[in-house]
Amino acid sequence: MSIFNSGSGMNPLPWLQEMTLRALQAAVNLVDVANEPDATDWYARTLRQSAMAVVGRLAPVVALLYRAGFESAPNWTLPT
């Protein structure tokens, strides 16, 4: 079975949900590393900026795949 074979009968939604959520969790882990006391200012800032870019793009995808309503993030705006 493959998500790339439309004739396989596999529903790709659960796989996409799991993979995007895992990617979002990995981006959040970058913030954890940035918050370590031995992280230099430059390194912490760079990690947070990278995490913000990834989270900003993945969060709406995860919300869409999980069919979260607008009320789950009423102040959300798309990153520019």
C-alpha positions as CSV (number, residue, x, y, z in Angstrom):
1,M,0.0,0.0,0.0
2,S,1.1,3.5,-0.7
3,I,-0.4,6.9,-0.2
4,F,0.9,7.8,-3.7
5,N,-1.1,5.1,-5.4
6,S,-4.6,6.3,-5.7
7,G,-5.8,2.8,-6.6
8,S,-4.5,1.2,-3.4
9,G,-7.6,2.0,-1.4
10,M,-5.5,3.5,1.4
11,N,-6.9,6.6,3.0
12,P,-4.0,9.0,3.3
13,L,-5.6,11.3,5.9
14,P,-4.5,9.5,9.0
15,W,-0.9,9.3,7.7
16,L,-0.9,13.0,6.8
17,Q,-2.3,13.9,10.2
18,E,0.4,11.9,12.0
19,M,3.3,13.1,9.9
20,T,2.4,16.8,10.0
21,L,1.7,16.6,13.7
22,R,5.1,15.0,14.3
23,A,6.8,17.7,12.2
24,L,5.1,20.3,14.2
25,Q,6.3,18.7,17.4
26,A,9.8,18.6,16.1
27,A,9.6,22.3,15.4
28,V,8.4,22.9,19.0
29,N,11.4,20.9,20.2
30,L,13.7,23.5,18.5
31,V,12.3,26.1,21.0
32,D,13.1,23.7,23.8
33,V,16.7,23.6,22.7
34,A,16.7,27.4,22.3
35,N,15.6,27.7,25.9
36,E,18.5,25.6,27.3
37,P,20.7,27.7,29.6
38,D,23.9,27.0,27.7
39,A,22.5,28.2,24.3
40,T,24.2,31.3,23.1
41,D,22.0,34.3,22.3
42,W,22.6,34.0,18.5
43,Y,21.9,30.2,18.5
44,A,18.7,30.6,20.6
45,R,17.5,33.5,18.4
46,T,18.3,31.5,15.2
47,L,16.5,28.4,16.5
48,R,13.4,30.4,17.5
49,Q,13.2,32.1,14.2
50,S,13.5,28.8,12.4
51,A,10.9,27.2,14.6
52,M,8.5,30.2,14.1
53,A,8.8,29.8,10.3
54,V,8.0,26.1,10.5
55,V,5.3,26.3,13.1
56,G,3.7,29.2,11.2
57,R,3.4,27.1,8.1
58,L,2.6,23.8,9.6
59,A,0.0,24.8,12.3
60,P,-2.7,25.8,9.7
61,V,-2.1,22.5,7.8
62,V,-2.4,20.4,11.0
63,A,-5.5,22.3,12.0
64,L,-7.0,21.7,8.5
65,L,-6.1,18.0,8.5
66,Y,-7.7,17.6,11.9
67,R,-10.7,19.7,10.9
68,A,-10.2,22.1,13.8
69,G,-12.7,24.9,13.7
70,F,-11.9,28.6,13.6
71,E,-12.6,28.8,17.3
72,S,-9.5,26.6,18.0
73,A,-7.3,29.6,17.0
74,P,-9.4,32.7,16.7
75,N,-6.4,35.1,16.6
76,W,-4.5,33.1,14.0
77,T,-3.3,35.0,10.9
78,L,-1.4,33.6,8.0
79,P,2.3,34.4,8.1
80,T,3.6,36.7,5.4
